[in-house]
Amino acid sequence: MVRIVLVQGDITAEAADAIVNAANSSLLGGGGVDGAIHRKGGPEILAACQQLRRSHYGKGLAAGQAVATTAGRLAARHVIHTVGPVWSREEDRSETLASCYRASLRVADELGDRTVAFPAISTGIYGWPMEDGARIAVRTVRSTRTEVEEVRFVLFDERARAAFEAAVSELGHPWERDHP
């Protein structure tokens, strides 16, 4: 069973095999987590993303998919980029959000990564309600078959951390809180 650790802090400071980037479909950087990862990771990440755009992802990365690059100057081996869905009142996109977590774990398995740090995908500028996003994230990680040993949900603020604590408690999954 995957060990779940909740961390309140900056995902770019995590030392993990892989850090998951809540990317936009262009893969070329943006705001929020995406911008922070590109800034702190350095030009190597952007260069790798540009190469992906020239080769397999000419039209960008579709929501729910994941792809890996170097982690550049981050304290990780890889950055796994995944594009979360924009939240909608009219259309249930929960499966696409769950696919972000499953696809990222699949890529981590392919790379041999055993520790993966996730942000709360789609809960920022894409507008996904934090409590629902937390439930989908925890439920998906818990139910996905993977060789990953530890998933860290690295959460930006107290509100997000509380939502993830409630989700893991509600689902009865053992977890740990990281105390720096």
C-alpha positions as a Markdown table, in Angstrom:
| # | Residue | x | y | z |
|---|---|---|---|---|
| 1 | Met | 0.0 | 0.0 | 0.0 |
| 2 | Val | 1.2 | 3.5 | -0.9 |
| 3 | Arg | 2.4 | 5.5 | 2.1 |
| 4 | Ile | 0.6 | 8.9 | 2.0 |
| 5 | Val | 2.3 | 12.0 | 3.5 |
| 6 | Leu | 0.8 | 15.4 | 3.7 |
| 7 | Val | 3.1 | 18.4 | 3.5 |
| 8 | Gln | 2.2 | 22.0 | 3.7 |
| 9 | Gly | 4.8 | 24.0 | 1.8 |
| 10 | Asp | 6.5 | 24.6 | -1.5 |
| 11 | Ile | 6.5 | 21.6 | -3.9 |
| 12 | Thr | 9.7 | 23.0 | -5.6 |
| 13 | Ala | 11.6 | 22.4 | -2.3 |
| 14 | Glu | 10.7 | 18.7 | -2.2 |
| 15 | Ala | 13.4 | 16.1 | -2.5 |
| 16 | Ala | 11.6 | 13.2 | -4.3 |
| 17 | Asp | 12.2 | 10.9 | -7.2 |
| 18 | Ala | 9.5 | 12.8 | -9.1 |
| 19 | Ile | 7.6 | 16.1 | -8.7 |
| 20 | Val | 4.3 | 16.3 | -10.5 |
| 21 | Asn | 3.6 | 19.6 | -12.3 |
| 22 | Ala | 0.1 | 20.8 | -12.6 |
| 23 | Ala | 0.9 | 22.0 | -16.2 |
| 24 | Asn | -1.1 | 23.7 | -18.8 |
| 25 | Ser | -1.5 | 22.0 | -22.2 |
| 26 | Ser | 1.3 | 23.9 | -23.8 |
| 27 | Leu | 3.9 | 22.4 | -21.5 |
| 28 | Leu | 5.7 | 25.7 | -21.8 |
| 29 | Gly | 5.2 | 27.1 | -18.3 |
| 30 | Gly | 2.5 | 29.3 | -16.8 |
| 31 | Gly | 1.3 | 30.5 | -13.4 |
| 32 | Gly | 0.9 | 28.8 | -10.0 |
| 33 | Val | 2.7 | 25.4 | -9.5 |
| 34 | Asp | 3.6 | 25.3 | -13.2 |
| 35 | Gly | 5.4 | 28.6 | -13.2 |
| 36 | Ala | 7.2 | 27.9 | -9.9 |
| 37 | Ile | 8.5 | 24.6 | -11.2 |
| 38 | His | 9.8 | 26.1 | -14.4 |
| 39 | Arg | 11.4 | 29.1 | -12.6 |
| 40 | Lys | 13.1 | 27.0 | -9.9 |
| 41 | Gly | 13.9 | 24.1 | -12.2 |
| 42 | Gly | 15.7 | 26.3 | -14.7 |
| 43 | Pro | 15.9 | 26.3 | -18.5 |
| 44 | Glu | 16.5 | 22.5 | -18.7 |
| 45 | Ile | 12.8 | 21.8 | -18.0 |
| 46 | Leu | 11.6 | 24.3 | -20.6 |
| 47 | Ala | 14.1 | 22.9 | -23.2 |
| 48 | Ala | 12.8 | 19.4 | -22.5 |
| 49 | Cys | 9.2 | 20.5 | -22.8 |
| 50 | Gln | 10.0 | 22.3 | -26.1 |
| 51 | Gln | 11.5 | 19.1 | -27.4 |
| 52 | Leu | 8.3 | 17.2 | -26.5 |
| 53 | Arg | 6.2 | 19.8 | -28.4 |
| 54 | Arg | 8.4 | 19.3 | -31.4 |
| 55 | Ser | 8.2 | 15.6 | -31.3 |
| 56 | His | 5.1 | 13.8 | -29.8 |
| 57 | Tyr | 3.0 | 16.6 | -28.4 |
| 58 | Gly | 2.8 | 19.1 | -31.2 |
| 59 | Lys | -0.7 | 20.2 | -30.2 |
| 60 | Gly | 0.2 | 20.0 | -26.5 |
| 61 | Leu | -0.7 | 17.6 | -23.7 |
| 62 | Ala | -4.3 | 16.7 | -23.3 |
| 63 | Ala | -6.0 | 16.9 | -19.9 |
| 64 | Gly | -5.7 | 13.7 | -17.9 |
| 65 | Gln | -2.4 | 12.6 | -19.6 |
| 66 | Ala | 1.1 | 12.8 | -18.2 |
| 67 | Val | 4.6 | 12.9 | -19.5 |
| 68 | Ala | 8.0 | 13.2 | -17.8 |
| 69 | Thr | 11.1 | 15.5 | -18.3 |
| 70 | Thr | 14.2 | 16.2 | -16.5 |
| 71 | Ala | 13.8 | 18.0 | -13.2 |
| 72 | Gly | 16.6 | 20.5 | -14.0 |
| 73 | Arg | 17.8 | 22.2 | -10.8 |
| 74 | Leu | 15.0 | 20.7 | -8.6 |
| 75 | Ala | 15.9 | 18.2 | -5.9 |
| 76 | Ala | 14.2 | 15.5 | -7.9 |
| 77 | Arg | 15.1 | 13.2 | -10.8 |
| 78 | His | 12.0 | 13.9 | -12.9 |
| 79 | Val | 9.2 | 16.3 | -13.4 |
| 80 | Ile | 6.0 | 14.6 | -14.4 |
| 81 | His | 3.7 | 17.1 | -16.2 |
| 82 | Thr | 0.0 | 16.5 | -16.1 |
| 83 | Val | -2.8 | 18.7 | -17.3 |
| 84 | Gly | -5.8 | 18.9 | -15.0 |
| 85 | Pro | -9.3 | 19.7 | -16.1 |
| 86 | Val | -10.9 | 23.1 | -15.6 |
| 87 | Trp | -13.8 | 22.6 | -13.1 |
| 88 | Ser | -17.3 | 22.9 | -14.6 |
| 89 | Arg | -20.8 | 23.1 | -13.0 |
| 90 | Glu | -22.3 | 21.8 | -16.2 |
| 91 | Glu | -20.0 | 18.8 | -16.9 |
| 92 | Asp | -18.6 | 16.2 | -14.6 |
| 93 | Arg | -14.8 | 16.1 | -15.3 |
| 94 | Ser | -13.9 | 14.0 | -12.2 |
| 95 | Glu | -12.7 | 11.1 | -14.3 |
| 96 | Thr | -10.2 | 13.4 | -16.1 |
| 97 | Leu | -8.9 | 14.7 | -12.8 |
| 98 | Ala | -8.5 | 11.1 | -11.5 |
| 99 | Ser | -6.7 | 10.3 | -14.7 |
| 100 | Cys | -4.1 | 12.9 | -13.9 |
| 101 | Tyr | -3.1 | 11.0 | -10.8 |
| 102 | Arg | -3.3 | 7.6 | -12.4 |
| 103 | Ala | -1.3 | 8.6 | -15.5 |
| 104 | Ser | 1.4 | 10.3 | -13.3 |
| 105 | Leu | 1.8 | 7.2 | -11.2 |
| 106 | Arg | 2.0 | 5.1 | -14.4 |
| 107 | Val | 4.8 | 7.4 | -15.7 |
| 108 | Ala | 6.6 | 7.2 | -12.3 |
| 109 | Asp | 6.4 | 3.4 | -12.5 |
| 110 | Glu | 7.9 | 3.4 | -16.0 |
| 111 | Leu | 10.8 | 5.6 | -14.7 |
| 112 | Gly | 11.3 | 3.5 | -11.6 |
| 113 | Asp | 10.4 | 6.4 | -9.3 |
| 114 | Arg | 9.4 | 5.4 | -5.8 |
| 115 | Thr | 8.6 | 8.7 | -4.2 |
| 116 | Val | 6.3 | 11.2 | -5.9 |
| 117 | Ala | 5.2 | 14.7 | -4.8 |
| 118 | Phe | 1.8 | 15.9 | -6.0 |
| 119 | Pro | 0.2 | 19.3 | -5.8 |
| 120 | Ala | -3.5 | 19.6 | -5.5 |
| 121 | Ile | -4.2 | 19.4 | -9.2 |
| 122 | Ser | -6.8 | 21.7 | -10.7 |
| 123 | Thr | -7.7 | 23.3 | -7.4 |
| 124 | Gly | -6.0 | 26.7 | -8.1 |
| 125 | Ile | -6.7 | 28.8 | -11.2 |
| 126 | Tyr | -8.7 | 25.9 | -12.8 |
| 127 | Gly | -11.3 | 26.3 | -10.0 |
| 128 | Trp | -11.8 | 22.8 | -8.8 |
| 129 | Pro | -13.4 | 22.9 | -5.3 |
| 130 | Met | -10.6 | 21.9 | -2.8 |
| 131 | Glu | -12.5 | 19.4 | -0.8 |
| 132 | Asp | -13.7 | 17.5 | -3.9 |
| 133 | Gly | -10.3 | 17.7 | -5.5 |
| 134 | Ala | -8.7 | 16.2 | -2.3 |
| 135 | Arg | -11.2 | 13.3 | -2.2 |
| 136 | Ile | -10.6 | 12.5 | -5.9 |
| 137 | Ala | -6.8 | 12.7 | -5.4 |
| 138 | Val | -6.7 | 10.5 | -2.3 |
| 139 | Arg | -9.2 | 8.0 | -3.6 |
| 140 | Thr | -7.3 | 7.6 | -6.9 |
| 141 | Val | -3.9 | 7.3 | -5.4 |
| 142 | Arg | -5.3 | 4.7 | -2.9 |
| 143 | Ser | -6.9 | 2.6 | -5.6 |
| 144 | Thr | -4.2 | 2.7 | -8.3 |
| 145 | Arg | -1.9 | -0.2 | -8.6 |
| 146 | Thr | 1.6 | 1.2 | -8.5 |
| 147 | Glu | 5.2 | 0.4 | -7.5 |
| 148 | Val | 5.4 | 3.9 | -6.0 |
| 149 | Glu | 6.1 | 3.6 | -2.2 |
| 150 | Glu | 5.4 | 7.1 | -1.1 |
| 151 | Val | 3.1 | 9.8 | -2.3 |
| 152 | Arg | 3.5 | 13.2 | -0.8 |
| 153 | Phe | 0.6 | 15.7 | -1.3 |
| 154 | Val | 2.4 | 19.0 | -1.1 |
| 155 | Leu | -0.2 | 21.6 | -0.2 |
| 156 | Phe | 0.2 | 25.3 | -0.5 |
| 157 | Asp | -1.8 | 26.5 | 2.5 |
| 158 | Glu | -3.6 | 25.4 | 5.7 |
| 159 | Arg | -7.0 | 25.2 | 3.9 |
| 160 | Ala | -5.6 | 22.7 | 1.3 |
| 161 | Arg | -3.8 | 20.7 | 4.0 |
| 162 | Ala | -7.0 | 20.5 | 6.1 |
| 163 | Ala | -9.0 | 19.3 | 3.1 |
| 164 | Phe | -6.5 | 16.6 | 2.4 |
| 165 | Glu | -6.5 | 15.5 | 6.0 |
| 166 | Ala | -10.2 | 15.2 | 5.9 |
| 167 | Ala | -10.1 | 13.2 | 2.7 |
| 168 | Val | -7.6 | 10.7 | 4.0 |
| 169 | Ser | -9.4 | 10.4 | 7.3 |
| 170 | Glu | -12.8 | 9.9 | 5.5 |
| 171 | Leu | -11.4 | 7.2 | 3.3 |
| 172 | Gly | -9.7 | 5.4 | 6.2 |
| 173 | His | -6.3 | 5.5 | 4.6 |
| 174 | Pro | -3.3 | 5.7 | 7.0 |
| 175 | Trp | -1.2 | 8.8 | 6.4 |
| 176 | Glu | 1.5 | 10.9 | 8.0 |
| 177 | Arg | 1.9 | 14.6 | 8.4 |
| 178 | Asp | 5.4 | 15.9 | 7.6 |
| 179 | His | 6.8 | 18.1 | 10.3 |
| 180 | Pro | 9.8 | 20.0 | 8.9 |
